[in-house]
C-alpha cells in the first residue's frame, strides 16, 4: 500500500475536527518545504536592501520603509 493510501485510510477514521487538524498539519509541512526550497535556491546572502524589503513591517518593532525624500543639509550648530 502506498503511503498516500495509508494516510487516507487512517485519516478517514478520524473525527471531523481531527481530520481538519491533519489538513492544517499537511499545509504546515507544505509551507515548510516551500520555504526550505526557497532557501536552497538562494546561492548568495541577501543584500541589506533585500533584507529590509522582505522584513520591513514584519514585527511591530521593525520600522516600515518610508521614502526618505531629497537629501537636505543641516545648518551648522
WOLINLIN-V388562 format. One record per backbone hydrogen bond with DSSP energy under -1.0 kcal/mol. NH is the residue of the N-H (numbers start at 1). CO is the residue of the C=O. If there is no record, write none. Layout:
# WOLINLIN-V388562
nh,co
NH,CO
NH,CO
This chain:
# WOLINLIN-V388562
nh,co
6,2
7,3
8,4
9,5
10,6
11,7
12,8
14,11
19,15
20,16
21,17
22,18
23,19
24,20
25,21
26,22
27,23
28,24
29,25
30,26
31,27
32,28
33,29
34,30
35,31
36,32
37,33
38,34
39,35
40,36
41,37
42,38
51,47
52,48
53,49
54,50
55,51
56,52
58,55
62,59
